[in-house]
Amino acid sequence: MNATIKSIPSKFTVVNFTANYKAHFNASLNVAIWTVIVAASALLTLSAIFTSLTGPDSLYIRGDMSLTQFWQLYPGPIATIGFLLTYGCTQLVSINKSYWEVYFINHVEVIYKGEKLDFNGYELRMYDKDKFIIAKNNQQINDFIFQLNNAS
């Protein structure tokens, strides 16, 4: 994938970038597995909270503890572990989704003044699906977007 720009700041399109990145993201992370883990952890958290709210006031244990008794005895730590798993997995998925810029730098060649652009010292922002803006800093990007919105 490549794009040619004539000036900086500039708006440009990379055809099929979003589709290619989505395919790369889904293949590398296996979102279905993480979705199942998040759902199971959330269910664990909710059931432990429910147990702590509606569980017995006292619990008598003789001999070995059953799973039900263990669940009733320690709903707080179980809910905490479930919450941490849910939060951690959700963060992992969202962090990996935000790496579009790394994917862009590694897979898209931007040509500026006849040479491949080195992205050091430039800011890149996704403006719309498959449309990007490059500038020297965020203020330039914001000003450029303002100009684009006023021009149309």
GROMACS elastic network, one bead per residue, 0.5 to 0.9 nm:
[ bonds ]
;  ai    aj funct       b0    kb
    1    14     6  0.68770   500
    1    15     6  0.76234   500
    1    16     6  0.85929   500
    1    17     6  0.78393   500
    1   107     6  0.66370   500
    1   109     6  0.63766   500
    1   110     6  0.87559   500
    2    14     6  0.66072   500
    2    15     6  0.85778   500
    2   107     6  0.83787   500
    2   108     6  0.51852   500
    2   110     6  0.56335   500
    2   111     6  0.75093   500
    3    12     6  0.69578   500
    3    13     6  0.68873   500
    3    14     6  0.61569   500
    3    15     6  0.88834   500
    3   108     6  0.75455   500
    3   109     6  0.63950   500
    3   111     6  0.61630   500
    3   112     6  0.88677   500
    4    12     6  0.76501   500
    4   109     6  0.84219   500
    4   110     6  0.56797   500
    4   112     6  0.61670   500
    4   113     6  0.86298   500
    4   114     6  0.84939   500
    5     8     6  0.77372   500
    5    10     6  0.66132   500
    5    11     6  0.78597   500
    5    12     6  0.68567   500
    5   110     6  0.71720   500
    5   111     6  0.61859   500
    5   112     6  0.53789   500
    5   113     6  0.78368   500
    6    10     6  0.74448   500
    6   111     6  0.85248   500
    6   112     6  0.61927   500
    6   113     6  0.68090   500
    7    10     6  0.57475   500
    7   112     6  0.74604   500
    7   113     6  0.83904   500
    8    11     6  0.86388   500
    8   112     6  0.87855   500
    8   133     6  0.89198   500
    8   134     6  0.66171   500
    8   135     6  0.55065   500
    8   136     6  0.74139   500
    9   133     6  0.69675   500
    9   134     6  0.54527   500
    9   136     6  0.71226   500
    9   140     6  0.69651   500
    9   141     6  0.70248   500
    9   144     6  0.70496   500
   10   132     6  0.82080   500
   10   133     6  0.55683   500
   10   134     6  0.55611   500
   10   135     6  0.67822   500
   10   141     6  0.87692   500
   10   144     6  0.80159   500
   11   127     6  0.82522   500
   11   131     6  0.70296   500
   11   132     6  0.56236   500
   11   134     6  0.67081   500
   11   144     6  0.86652   500
   12   130     6  0.84763   500
   12   131     6  0.57209   500
   12   132     6  0.54225   500
   12   133     6  0.64286   500
   12   134     6  0.83056   500
   13    17     6  0.86985   500
   13   129     6  0.86998   500
   13   130     6  0.55770   500
   13   132     6  0.61791   500
   13   133     6  0.88633   500
   14    17     6  0.56545   500
   14    18     6  0.86720   500
   14   108     6  0.80025   500
   14   130     6  0.53310   500
   14   131     6  0.64255   500
   14   132     6  0.77924   500
   15    18     6  0.82161   500
   15   130     6  0.60739   500
   15   131     6  0.84300   500
   16    19     6  0.52929   500
   16    20     6  0.60750   500
   16    21     6  0.85018   500
   16   129     6  0.88705   500
   16   130     6  0.65122   500
   17    20     6  0.51757   500
   17    21     6  0.59762   500
   17    22     6  0.84463   500
   17   104     6  0.81713   500
   17   108     6  0.86121   500
   17   129     6  0.81758   500
   17   130     6  0.55013   500
   17   131     6  0.87873   500
   18    21     6  0.51547   500
   18    22     6  0.60052   500
   18    23     6  0.85567   500
   18   100     6  0.89508   500
   18   129     6  0.65274   500
   18   130     6  0.58174   500
   19    22     6  0.51403   500
   19    23     6  0.61837   500
   19    24     6  0.85894   500
   19   130     6  0.87976   500
   20    23     6  0.51735   500
   20    24     6  0.61448   500
   20    25     6  0.85552   500
   21    25     6  0.59521   500
   21    26     6  0.85020   500
   21   100     6  0.70317   500
   21   103     6  0.72216   500
   21   104     6  0.83594   500
   22    25     6  0.50134   500
   22    26     6  0.60506   500
   22    27     6  0.84476   500
   22    97     6  0.88603   500
   23    26     6  0.52483   500
   23    27     6  0.60626   500
   23    28     6  0.85449   500
   24    27     6  0.52046   500
   24    28     6  0.60653   500
   24    29     6  0.85335   500
   24   103     6  0.88998   500
   25    28     6  0.52968   500
   25    29     6  0.60116   500
   25    30     6  0.80055   500
   25    31     6  0.84531   500
   25    96     6  0.77272   500
   25    97     6  0.72287   500
   25   100     6  0.89100   500
   26    29     6  0.55156   500
   26    30     6  0.54611   500
   26    31     6  0.60018   500
   26    32     6  0.87531   500
   27    30     6  0.57199   500
   27    31     6  0.82249   500
   28    31     6  0.85803   500
   29    32     6  0.86625   500
   29    33     6  0.85580   500
   29    34     6  0.81276   500
   29    93     6  0.78789   500
   29    96     6  0.80514   500
   30    33     6  0.59490   500
   30    34     6  0.70385   500
   31    34     6  0.51827   500
   31    35     6  0.60553   500
   31    36     6  0.87052   500
   31    93     6  0.77028   500
   32    35     6  0.50540   500
   32    36     6  0.63366   500
   32    37     6  0.87418   500
   33    36     6  0.52459   500
   33    37     6  0.63378   500
   33    38     6  0.87194   500
   34    37     6  0.50017   500
   34    38     6  0.60762   500
   34    39     6  0.85168   500
   34    89     6  0.66597   500
   34    90     6  0.81354   500
   34    92     6  0.89631   500
   34    93     6  0.76053   500
   35    38     6  0.51279   500
   35    39     6  0.61062   500
   35    40     6  0.85724   500
   35    89     6  0.84295   500
   35    90     6  0.85419   500
   36    39     6  0.51036   500
   36    40     6  0.60762   500
   36    41     6  0.85011   500
   37    40     6  0.51716   500
   37    41     6  0.60467   500
   37    42     6  0.84932   500
   37    85     6  0.81136   500
   37    86     6  0.75975   500
   37    89     6  0.74314   500
   38    41     6  0.51383   500
   38    42     6  0.60383   500
   38    43     6  0.85349   500
   38    85     6  0.72081   500
   38    87     6  0.80579   500
   38    88     6  0.87712   500
   38    89     6  0.61585   500
   38    90     6  0.68423   500
   39    42     6  0.51269   500
   39    43     6  0.61409   500
   39    44     6  0.85885   500
   39    86     6  0.76394   500
   40    43     6  0.50734   500
   40    44     6  0.61421   500
   40    45     6  0.86613   500
   40    82     6  0.83680   500
   40    86     6  0.82517   500
   41    45     6  0.61873   500
   41    46     6  0.86518   500
   41    81     6  0.82733   500
   41    83     6  0.67939   500
   41    84     6  0.83796   500
   41    85     6  0.59222   500
   41    86     6  0.52091   500
   41    87     6  0.89371   500
   42    45     6  0.50517   500
   42    46     6  0.61519   500
   42    47     6  0.85405   500
   42    82     6  0.63008   500
   42    83     6  0.66908   500
   42    85     6  0.81956   500
   42    86     6  0.58082   500
   42    87     6  0.89898   500
   43    46     6  0.51669   500
   43    47     6  0.60174   500
   43    48     6  0.84583   500
   43    82     6  0.79233   500
   44    47     6  0.53420   500
   44    48     6  0.61332   500
   44    49     6  0.86220   500
   44    78     6  0.74982   500
   44    79     6  0.67031   500
   44    81     6  0.85873   500
   44    82     6  0.54571   500
   44    83     6  0.81545   500
   45    48     6  0.52576   500
   45    49     6  0.61986   500
   45    50     6  0.85974   500
   45    75     6  0.89021   500
   45    78     6  0.70111   500
   45    80     6  0.70863   500
   45    81     6  0.76143   500
   45    83     6  0.56553   500
   45    86     6  0.83962   500
   46    49     6  0.51112   500
   46    50     6  0.60752   500
   46    51     6  0.85502   500
   46    79     6  0.71799   500
   46    82     6  0.83814   500
   46    83     6  0.88057   500
   47    51     6  0.60726   500
   47    52     6  0.86289   500
   47    75     6  0.85832   500
   47    79     6  0.78468   500
   48    52     6  0.62040   500
   48    53     6  0.86706   500
   48    71     6  0.74329   500
   48    72     6  0.83254   500
   48    74     6  0.84572   500
   48    76     6  0.69473   500
   48    77     6  0.86480   500
   48    78     6  0.61878   500
   48    79     6  0.50543   500
   48    80     6  0.88343   500
   48    82     6  0.84712   500
   49    52     6  0.51146   500
   49    53     6  0.62914   500
   49    54     6  0.86643   500
   49    75     6  0.66577   500
   49    76     6  0.72666   500
   49    78     6  0.87047   500
   49    79     6  0.61187   500
   50    53     6  0.51693   500
   50    54     6  0.60390   500
   50    55     6  0.77217   500
   50    75     6  0.86275   500
   51    54     6  0.52530   500
   51    56     6  0.85171   500
   51    71     6  0.77952   500
   51    72     6  0.64886   500
   51    75     6  0.63923   500
   52    55     6  0.54267   500
   52    56     6  0.84625   500
   52    72     6  0.72625   500
   52    73     6  0.88626   500
   52    74     6  0.84397   500
   52    75     6  0.55607   500
   52    76     6  0.70305   500
   53    56     6  0.89436   500
   54    57     6  0.88614   500
   55    58     6  0.87231   500
   55    72     6  0.63814   500
   56    59     6  0.67184   500
   56    72     6  0.75374   500
   59    69     6  0.76212   500
   59    72     6  0.79061   500
   59    73     6  0.74182   500
   60    69     6  0.87141   500
   61    64     6  0.74843   500
   61    65     6  0.65253   500
   61    66     6  0.88989   500
   61    69     6  0.76409   500
   62    65     6  0.74801   500
   65    68     6  0.80817   500
   65    69     6  0.59474   500
   65    70     6  0.62438   500
   66    69     6  0.51816   500
   66    70     6  0.61577   500
   66    71     6  0.85540   500
   67    71     6  0.60387   500
   67    72     6  0.85730   500
   68    71     6  0.50268   500
   68    72     6  0.61835   500
   68    73     6  0.85590   500
   69    72     6  0.50086   500
   69    73     6  0.59666   500
   69    74     6  0.85919   500
   70    73     6  0.50525   500
   70    74     6  0.61199   500
   70    75     6  0.82989   500
   71    74     6  0.55146   500
   71    75     6  0.57320   500
   71    78     6  0.76593   500
   72    75     6  0.58872   500
   73    76     6  0.87070   500
   74    77     6  0.58551   500
   74    78     6  0.63449   500
   74    79     6  0.87233   500
   75    78     6  0.50920   500
   75    79     6  0.59508   500
   75    80     6  0.85170   500
   76    79     6  0.51598   500
   76    80     6  0.61661   500
   76    81     6  0.86976   500
   77    81     6  0.61440   500
   77    82     6  0.85318   500
   78    81     6  0.52020   500
   78    82     6  0.61696   500
   78    83     6  0.85695   500
   79    82     6  0.50421   500
   79    83     6  0.60180   500
   79    84     6  0.85481   500
   80    83     6  0.50806   500
   80    84     6  0.61187   500
   80    85     6  0.85868   500
   81    84     6  0.51350   500
   81    85     6  0.61650   500
   81    86     6  0.85821   500
   82    85     6  0.51730   500
   82    86     6  0.61279   500
   82    87     6  0.85482   500
   83    86     6  0.50756   500
   83    87     6  0.60000   500
   83    88     6  0.83669   500
   84    87     6  0.51093   500
   84    88     6  0.58307   500
   84    89     6  0.84283   500
   85    88     6  0.51216   500
   85    89     6  0.60314   500
   85    90     6  0.83978   500
   86    89     6  0.54331   500
   86    90     6  0.60874   500
   86    91     6  0.85573   500
   87    90     6  0.51700   500
   87    91     6  0.60663   500
   87    92     6  0.85526   500
   88    91     6  0.51502   500
   88    92     6  0.61169   500
   88    93     6  0.87436   500
   89    92     6  0.50053   500
   89    93     6  0.63080   500
   89    94     6  0.86476   500
   90    93     6  0.53079   500
   90    94     6  0.62158   500
   90    95     6  0.85553   500
   91    94     6  0.50607   500
   91    95     6  0.58523   500
   91    96     6  0.84399   500
   92    95     6  0.52249   500
   92    96     6  0.62413   500
   92    97     6  0.86478   500
   93    96     6  0.52901   500
   93    97     6  0.62582   500
   93    98     6  0.88974   500
   94    98     6  0.64244   500
   95    98     6  0.52477   500
   95    99     6  0.69275   500
   96    99     6  0.54558   500
   96   100     6  0.82192   500
   97   100     6  0.66765   500
   98   101     6  0.74402   500
   98   102     6  0.88206   500
   99   102     6  0.53231   500
   99   103     6  0.64787   500
   99   104     6  0.86314   500
  100   103     6  0.50085   500
  100   104     6  0.59757   500
  100   105     6  0.86396   500
  101   105     6  0.61724   500
  101   106     6  0.85818   500
  101   124     6  0.76088   500
  101   125     6  0.83338   500
  101   126     6  0.88078   500
  102   105     6  0.52084   500
  102   106     6  0.62180   500
  102   107     6  0.85710   500
  103   106     6  0.51851   500
  103   107     6  0.59312   500
  103   108     6  0.79898   500
  104   107     6  0.52973   500
  104   108     6  0.53114   500
  104   109     6  0.84455   500
  105   108     6  0.58209   500
  105   109     6  0.75087   500
  105   110     6  0.88883   500
  105   118     6  0.89219   500
  105   119     6  0.74459   500
  106   109     6  0.81256   500
  109   116     6  0.63677   500
  109   117     6  0.74135   500
  110   115     6  0.82213   500
  110   116     6  0.56928   500
  110   117     6  0.55326   500
  110   118     6  0.84372   500
  111   114     6  0.58942   500
  111   115     6  0.52920   500
  111   117     6  0.56929   500
  112   115     6  0.54781   500
  112   116     6  0.62847   500
  112   117     6  0.58215   500
  113   116     6  0.83320   500
  113   117     6  0.86553   500
  117   120     6  0.87873   500
  118   121     6  0.82595   500
  118   122     6  0.83775   500
  119   122     6  0.54100   500
  119   123     6  0.76210   500
  119   124     6  0.83375   500
  120   123     6  0.83481   500
  121   135     6  0.88597   500
  121   136     6  0.62687   500
  121   137     6  0.79305   500
  122   134     6  0.67164   500
  122   135     6  0.56012   500
  122   137     6  0.62720   500
  122   138     6  0.89496   500
  123   133     6  0.82179   500
  123   134     6  0.57014   500
  123   135     6  0.53924   500
  123   136     6  0.57378   500
  123   137     6  0.54151   500
  123   138     6  0.64338   500
  123   141     6  0.78357   500
  124   132     6  0.70041   500
  124   133     6  0.58533   500
  124   135     6  0.67292   500
  124   136     6  0.87141   500
  124   137     6  0.86361   500
  124   138     6  0.85109   500
  124   141     6  0.82891   500
  125   131     6  0.87347   500
  125   132     6  0.56435   500
  125   133     6  0.53081   500
  125   134     6  0.65277   500
  125   135     6  0.87552   500
  125   138     6  0.87631   500
  125   141     6  0.77621   500
  126   129     6  0.73914   500
  126   130     6  0.74243   500
  126   131     6  0.60123   500
  126   133     6  0.64260   500
  126   134     6  0.89387   500
  127   130     6  0.79559   500
  127   131     6  0.53882   500
  127   133     6  0.62891   500
  127   145     6  0.83278   500
  128   132     6  0.68746   500
  129   132     6  0.82954   500
  133   141     6  0.68135   500
  133   144     6  0.83340   500
  133   145     6  0.84021   500
  134   137     6  0.85071   500
  134   140     6  0.88369   500
  134   141     6  0.69800   500
  135   138     6  0.72676   500
  135   139     6  0.86605   500
  135   140     6  0.59552   500
  135   141     6  0.57496   500
  135   144     6  0.86454   500
  136   139     6  0.84597   500
  136   140     6  0.66227   500
  136   141     6  0.79440   500
  137   140     6  0.54650   500
  137   141     6  0.65667   500
  137   142     6  0.89408   500
  138   142     6  0.61676   500
  138   143     6  0.85813   500
  139   142     6  0.50799   500
  139   143     6  0.61286   500
  139   144     6  0.84815   500
  140   143     6  0.50945   500
  140   144     6  0.59973   500
  140   145     6  0.85710   500
  141   144     6  0.50303   500
  141   145     6  0.61430   500
  141   146     6  0.85400   500
  142   145     6  0.51482   500
  142   146     6  0.61536   500
  142   147     6  0.86773   500
  143   146     6  0.50021   500
  143   147     6  0.62549   500
  143   148     6  0.86867   500
  144   147     6  0.50663   500
  144   148     6  0.62107   500
  144   149     6  0.86620   500
  145   149     6  0.61184   500
  145   150     6  0.85587   500
  146   149     6  0.51971   500
  146   150     6  0.61993   500
  146   151     6  0.85716   500
  147   150     6  0.51531   500
  147   151     6  0.60037   500
  147   152     6  0.87961   500
  148   151     6  0.51417   500
  148   152     6  0.65212   500
  149   152     6  0.56033   500
